[in-house]
Amino acid sequence: MTTDKSSLAQLTIDRSEQGSKSTTPIAIMAFFSIVVVAVAFYWFSANFNSQSIISTEKQTANTALQTESFSVIAVAKEVVTDLSPTSEKLNKVVLDASGHIVARRVATVSSRVTGKLNLLNIEEGQRVVKSQVLAELDDQQAKLSYQLALAELSAKKASLNELLIVQQQQLQQSHRLNELFKSQLISEQRINDARFKTQQISAQLNNKKAMIDFSKKRVELAQYQLSQHKIRAPFDGVVISKNAQVGELISAGTAGGGSIRTGVGTIVDMSSLEVEVEVGESYINRVFAGQQVLATLDAYPQWQIASEVEAIIPTADRQKASIKVRIKLLEIDGRVLPDMGVKVSFLSTGTLVAQQD
């Protein structure tokens, strides 16, 4: 039995030794787990703090940027307020209308005489000044007429000089006859005949002088007709159309027909441009002479032109039930062209502040 017990004792497992051996690895694993958790917690805390700092800095920067943006926007609003009509002025708009740019001074330049066009000195868009030669017609016949008038005047003057010599001789003869008559050497009939001859010569002299004046007028007429073969600008302006070419016949007014032109070109005085609108009869009571107006061209919608009512045409269109109103532009600008579309706003009162382009 002893042997059996010792054998059984050898087969018995020692739990205390195994427990001591297995406890050590578990403790080590637990320690490493704690270290890993601590490192993770430290990394997470550090990252969270850095993100919080960065977020705070970004928020501060954004706040400063928004503050500066608000300042810039405020300055921009102040500038726009200075350049554009204030809300108070906009509230004073009593009527809106549409119209066109028209020119008060526009002319189709033509000639007073009929002739072939020899020279043309204009092109579209060209600026011209008053009395500038725009075209020249064939003036050969006019030159001949002028020379003929000068020759006729010279002949009249020569005839007058001849008669002056005759008058001087007659006066001397009358003086001698008077001396002889005082000496009773000739009869009274001779004195009467001499006196009649002197008066006759005086009448002829008056006639010659009148004919000379007549010849001078004919010379002036011939010179005027000759000058009309040069077509000149009636005023300062801009050529907007060229209506003829060299070699064509140019005639005055409605005398032309067929291929005969009645003008060489059209000139517009750009300083006379104004706005013409039609206002309905129901609203014409809101418009008065001298009224302040804002004009806006369809081509430049951001540009407001300071204007004022020039006149209200004292007649109404029965079919349209409207009245024409002329509006004067207070600004002269090369962008304003005839026949442009324009919208106008009639203001009630107050000083006008125009918006710049």
C-alpha positions as CSV (number, residue, x, y, z in Angstrom):
1,M,0.0,0.0,0.0
2,T,2.9,2.2,0.7
3,T,4.2,1.7,-2.7
4,D,0.8,2.5,-4.2
5,K,0.5,5.7,-2.2
6,S,3.9,6.9,-3.2
7,S,3.0,6.2,-6.8
8,L,-0.2,8.1,-6.5
9,A,1.6,10.9,-4.8
10,Q,4.0,11.1,-7.8
11,L,1.0,11.3,-10.1
12,T,-0.6,14.2,-8.2
13,I,-0.4,17.6,-10.0
14,D,1.1,20.5,-8.0
15,R,-1.4,23.4,-8.5
16,S,0.5,25.9,-6.5
17,E,3.6,25.8,-8.7
18,Q,1.5,26.0,-11.9
19,G,-0.4,28.9,-10.6
20,S,2.7,30.8,-9.7
21,K,4.2,30.1,-13.2
22,S,1.0,31.2,-15.1
23,T,0.5,34.4,-13.1
24,T,3.7,36.1,-14.4
25,P,2.7,36.2,-18.1
26,I,-0.7,37.5,-17.3
27,A,0.7,40.3,-15.2
28,I,3.1,41.2,-18.0
29,M,0.3,41.4,-20.6
30,A,-1.8,43.5,-18.2
31,F,1.1,45.9,-17.8
32,F,1.6,46.3,-21.5
33,S,-2.1,46.8,-22.0
34,I,-2.0,49.6,-19.4
35,V,1.0,51.2,-21.1
36,V,-0.7,51.0,-24.5
37,V,-3.9,52.6,-23.2
38,A,-1.9,55.3,-21.5
39,V,0.0,56.1,-24.6
40,A,-3.2,56.2,-26.7
41,F,-4.9,58.4,-24.1
42,Y,-1.8,60.8,-24.1
43,W,-1.8,60.9,-28.0
44,F,-5.5,61.5,-28.2
45,S,-5.3,64.3,-25.5
46,A,-2.4,65.9,-27.3
47,N,-4.1,65.7,-30.7
48,F,-7.4,67.1,-29.3
49,N,-5.6,70.0,-27.6
50,S,-3.7,70.8,-30.8
51,Q,-6.9,70.7,-32.9
52,S,-8.6,72.9,-30.3
53,I,-5.7,75.4,-30.6
54,I,-5.7,75.3,-34.4
55,S,-9.5,75.7,-34.4
56,T,-9.3,78.6,-32.0
57,E,-6.6,80.3,-34.1
58,K,-8.7,79.7,-37.3
59,Q,-11.7,81.2,-35.5
60,T,-9.7,84.2,-34.5
61,A,-8.3,84.7,-38.0
62,N,-11.8,84.3,-39.5
63,T,-13.1,86.8,-37.0
64,A,-10.4,89.3,-38.0
65,L,-11.0,88.7,-41.7
66,Q,-14.7,89.2,-41.3
67,T,-14.0,92.4,-39.4
68,E,-11.8,93.7,-42.2
69,S,-14.3,92.5,-44.9
70,F,-17.0,94.4,-43.1
71,S,-14.8,97.5,-43.1
72,V,-14.1,97.2,-46.8
73,I,-17.8,96.6,-47.6
74,A,-18.7,99.7,-45.5
75,V,-16.1,101.8,-47.4
76,A,-17.5,100.4,-50.7
77,K,-21.0,101.3,-49.7
78,E,-19.9,104.8,-48.8
79,V,-18.3,105.2,-52.2
80,V,-21.3,103.8,-54.0
81,T,-23.5,106.1,-52.0
82,D,-21.5,109.1,-53.1
83,L,-21.6,108.1,-56.7
84,S,-25.2,106.9,-57.1
85,P,-28.5,108.6,-56.3
86,T,-29.5,108.1,-52.7
87,S,-32.6,106.2,-51.8
88,E,-34.2,109.5,-50.9
89,K,-33.6,110.8,-54.4
90,L,-34.8,107.6,-56.0
91,N,-38.0,107.9,-54.1
92,K,-38.5,111.3,-55.8
93,V,-38.9,109.6,-59.3
94,V,-42.4,110.6,-60.4
95,L,-42.4,109.2,-63.9
96,D,-40.4,106.9,-66.2
97,A,-40.5,107.1,-70.0
98,S,-38.6,105.8,-73.1
99,G,-37.4,107.8,-76.1
100,H,-34.5,108.4,-78.5
101,I,-31.6,110.7,-78.9
102,V,-32.3,113.3,-81.6
103,A,-30.2,116.1,-83.0
104,R,-31.5,119.7,-83.1
105,R,-29.1,120.6,-85.9
106,V,-28.9,118.1,-88.7
107,A,-28.5,119.0,-92.4
108,T,-28.2,117.3,-95.8
109,V,-25.6,119.4,-97.5
110,S,-26.4,120.2,-101.1
111,S,-25.7,122.8,-103.8
112,R,-27.7,125.7,-105.1
113,V,-26.7,124.9,-108.7
114,T,-26.8,121.8,-110.8
115,G,-23.5,120.3,-111.9
116,K,-21.2,117.3,-112.1
117,L,-19.4,116.4,-108.9
118,N,-15.6,116.7,-109.5
119,L,-14.3,116.4,-105.9
120,L,-15.6,115.0,-102.7
121,N,-13.7,115.5,-99.4
122,I,-15.9,113.8,-96.9
123,E,-16.2,110.3,-95.3
124,E,-18.5,108.9,-92.6
125,G,-17.4,109.8,-89.1
126,Q,-15.3,112.8,-90.3
127,R,-15.5,115.9,-88.2
128,V,-15.9,119.2,-90.2
129,V,-15.9,122.8,-89.3
130,K,-18.1,125.6,-90.5
131,S,-17.3,126.8,-94.1
132,Q,-15.0,123.9,-94.8
133,V,-15.1,122.8,-98.5
134,L,-16.8,119.4,-98.6
135,A,-17.2,119.0,-102.4
136,E,-16.6,120.8,-105.7
137,L,-18.8,120.8,-108.8
138,D,-17.7,121.4,-112.4
139,D,-17.6,125.2,-112.5
140,Q,-16.3,125.9,-116.1
141,Q,-19.5,127.5,-117.2
142,A,-19.8,129.6,-114.1
143,K,-16.2,130.8,-114.6
144,L,-17.1,131.9,-118.1
145,S,-20.2,133.7,-116.9
146,Y,-18.1,135.5,-114.3
147,Q,-15.5,136.5,-116.8
148,L,-18.2,137.8,-119.2
149,A,-19.7,139.9,-116.4
150,L,-16.2,141.4,-115.6
151,A,-15.7,142.2,-119.3
152,E,-19.1,143.9,-119.5
153,L,-18.3,145.9,-116.5
154,S,-15.0,147.0,-118.0
155,A,-16.8,148.1,-121.2
156,K,-19.3,150.1,-119.2
157,K,-16.5,151.9,-117.4
158,A,-14.7,152.7,-120.6
159,S,-17.9,154.2,-122.1
160,L,-18.3,156.3,-119.0
161,N,-14.8,157.6,-119.2
162,E,-15.4,158.5,-122.9
163,L,-18.5,160.4,-122.0
164,L,-16.7,162.2,-119.2
165,I,-14.2,163.5,-121.8
166,V,-17.1,164.7,-124.0
167,Q,-18.7,166.4,-121.0
168,Q,-15.5,168.2,-120.1
169,Q,-15.2,169.5,-123.7
170,Q,-18.8,170.6,-123.7
171,L,-18.3,172.5,-120.5
172,Q,-15.3,174.3,-121.9
173,Q,-17.2,175.2,-125.0
174,S,-20.2,176.5,-123.1
175,H,-17.8,178.7,-121.1
176,R,-16.4,180.3,-124.2
177,L,-19.9,180.8,-125.7
178,N,-21.0,182.5,-122.5
179,E,-18.0,184.9,-122.9
180,L,-18.9,185.6,-126.5
181,F,-22.5,186.1,-125.6
182,K,-21.6,188.7,-123.0
183,S,-19.6,190.5,-125.7
184,Q,-22.8,190.2,-127.9
185,L,-20.8,188.4,-130.5
186,I,-23.2,185.4,-130.7
187,S,-26.9,185.0,-130.5
188,E,-28.8,183.7,-127.5
189,Q,-29.9,180.6,-129.5
190,R,-26.2,179.4,-129.5
191,I,-26.2,179.7,-125.7
192,N,-29.4,177.7,-125.4
193,D,-28.1,175.0,-127.7
194,A,-24.9,174.7,-125.6
195,R,-26.8,174.5,-122.4
196,F,-29.1,171.7,-123.8
197,K,-26.1,169.8,-125.0
198,T,-24.5,170.0,-121.5
199,Q,-27.6,168.8,-119.8
200,Q,-27.9,165.9,-122.3
201,I,-24.4,164.8,-121.6
202,S,-25.1,164.9,-117.8
203,A,-28.1,162.7,-118.3
204,Q,-26.0,160.3,-120.3
205,L,-23.4,160.2,-117.6
206,N,-26.1,159.3,-115.0
207,N,-27.2,156.5,-117.3
208,K,-23.7,155.2,-117.7
209,K,-23.1,155.2,-113.9
210,A,-26.4,153.3,-113.4
211,M,-25.3,150.8,-116.0
212,I,-22.0,150.4,-114.3
213,D,-23.8,149.7,-111.0
214,F,-25.9,147.2,-112.8
215,S,-22.8,145.5,-114.3
216,K,-21.3,145.3,-110.8
217,K,-24.3,143.5,-109.5
218,R,-24.1,141.1,-112.4
219,V,-20.4,140.5,-111.5
220,E,-21.4,139.8,-107.9
221,L,-24.1,137.4,-109.1
222,A,-21.7,135.6,-111.3
223,Q,-19.2,135.4,-108.5
224,Y,-21.8,134.1,-106.1
225,Q,-22.9,131.4,-108.6
226,L,-19.3,130.4,-109.1
227,S,-18.8,130.1,-105.3
228,Q,-21.9,127.8,-105.1
229,H,-20.0,125.2,-107.1
230,K,-18.0,124.7,-103.9
231,I,-20.2,123.0,-101.3
232,R,-19.3,124.1,-97.7
233,A,-20.2,122.9,-94.3
234,P,-23.0,125.0,-92.8
235,F,-21.8,124.4,-89.2
236,D,-19.4,122.4,-87.1
237,G,-20.4,118.8,-87.0
238,V,-19.8,115.1,-87.9
239,V,-20.6,113.5,-91.2
240,I,-23.0,110.6,-90.6
241,S,-23.6,109.7,-94.3
242,K,-22.1,110.2,-97.7
243,N,-24.8,110.4,-100.4
244,A,-22.9,110.9,-103.7
245,Q,-19.8,109.9,-105.6
246,V,-17.5,111.7,-107.9
247,G,-18.9,112.0,-111.4
248,E,-22.6,112.1,-110.4
249,L,-24.9,115.0,-111.1
250,I,-25.8,117.2,-108.1
251,S,-28.9,119.3,-108.1
252,A,-30.6,121.7,-105.7
253,G,-33.6,120.6,-103.7
254,T,-36.3,118.8,-105.5
255,A,-35.0,119.8,-108.9
256,G,-33.2,116.5,-109.2
257,G,-34.7,113.4,-110.7
258,G,-33.7,109.9,-111.7
259,S,-30.0,109.5,-111.0
260,I,-29.4,113.1,-110.0
261,R,-28.4,113.5,-106.4
262,T,-29.9,116.2,-104.2
263,G,-27.1,116.2,-101.6
264,V,-23.6,115.0,-101.0
265,G,-23.9,114.1,-97.4
266,T,-25.5,114.6,-94.0
267,I,-23.9,116.5,-91.1
268,V,-25.0,116.4,-87.4
269,D,-24.0,118.9,-84.8
270,M,-23.2,116.6,-81.9
271,S,-23.4,119.4,-79.4
272,S,-27.1,119.8,-80.2
273,L,-28.1,116.2,-79.2
274,E,-31.0,115.9,-76.8
275,V,-33.6,113.3,-75.7
276,E,-37.1,113.2,-77.2
277,V,-39.8,111.2,-75.4
278,E,-43.5,110.9,-75.6
279,V,-45.5,111.2,-72.4
280,G,-49.1,110.1,-72.1
281,E,-51.7,112.7,-71.6
282,S,-52.6,111.2,-68.2
283,Y,-49.1,111.8,-66.9
284,I,-48.1,115.1,-68.5
285,N,-49.1,116.9,-65.4
286,R,-46.1,115.4,-63.7
287,V,-43.7,117.0,-66.1
288,F,-42.6,120.7,-66.2
289,A,-39.9,122.8,-67.8
290,G,-36.6,122.8,-65.9
291,Q,-37.4,119.5,-64.2
292,Q,-34.5,117.4,-63.2
293,V,-34.2,114.1,-65.2
294,L,-32.0,111.0,-65.1
295,A,-31.3,109.6,-68.6
296,T,-30.0,106.1,-69.1
297,L,-28.9,104.9,-72.6
298,D,-29.8,101.4,-73.5
299,A,-26.3,100.8,-74.7
300,Y,-24.8,101.9,-71.3
301,P,-27.3,100.8,-68.6
302,Q,-24.9,101.6,-65.7
303,W,-24.3,105.2,-66.9
304,Q,-26.9,107.8,-65.7
305,I,-26.7,111.2,-67.4
306,A,-27.8,114.3,-65.6
307,S,-30.5,116.1,-67.7
308,E,-33.4,118.5,-67.5
309,V,-36.7,119.2,-69.3
310,E,-36.0,121.7,-72.1
311,A,-39.5,122.1,-73.4
312,I,-42.9,120.5,-73.6
313,I,-44.2,120.6,-77.2
314,P,-47.5,122.4,-77.1
315,T,-49.5,119.9,-79.1
316,A,-50.8,116.4,-78.6
317,D,-50.9,113.3,-80.8
318,R,-54.5,112.4,-81.2
319,Q,-53.9,108.8,-82.1
320,K,-51.3,108.0,-79.5
321,A,-52.8,110.3,-76.8
322,S,-49.3,111.5,-76.0
323,I,-47.3,114.7,-75.9
324,K,-43.6,115.1,-76.9
325,V,-41.1,116.3,-74.4
326,R,-37.6,117.6,-75.2
327,I,-34.9,116.8,-72.6
328,K,-31.6,118.6,-72.6
329,L,-28.5,116.5,-71.8
330,L,-26.3,118.3,-69.3
331,E,-23.2,116.2,-70.2
332,I,-21.6,116.1,-73.7
333,D,-20.0,112.8,-74.4
334,G,-18.8,111.0,-77.5
335,R,-20.8,107.9,-76.6
336,V,-24.1,109.6,-77.1
337,L,-25.1,109.1,-80.7
338,P,-28.3,110.1,-82.7
339,D,-31.2,107.7,-82.7
340,M,-30.0,105.8,-79.6
341,G,-32.6,104.3,-77.3
342,V,-32.8,106.0,-73.9
343,K,-34.9,105.7,-70.7
344,V,-35.6,108.7,-68.6
345,S,-36.7,109.2,-65.0
346,F,-38.4,112.4,-64.1
347,L,-37.6,113.7,-60.6
348,S,-39.8,115.8,-58.6
349,T,-37.4,118.3,-57.0
350,G,-34.0,118.4,-55.4
351,T,-30.4,118.4,-56.6
352,L,-29.5,115.8,-59.1
353,V,-26.6,113.5,-58.4
354,A,-25.7,111.4,-61.6
355,Q,-24.2,108.0,-61.4
356,Q,-20.8,107.7,-63.1
357,D,-20.0,104.9,-65.4
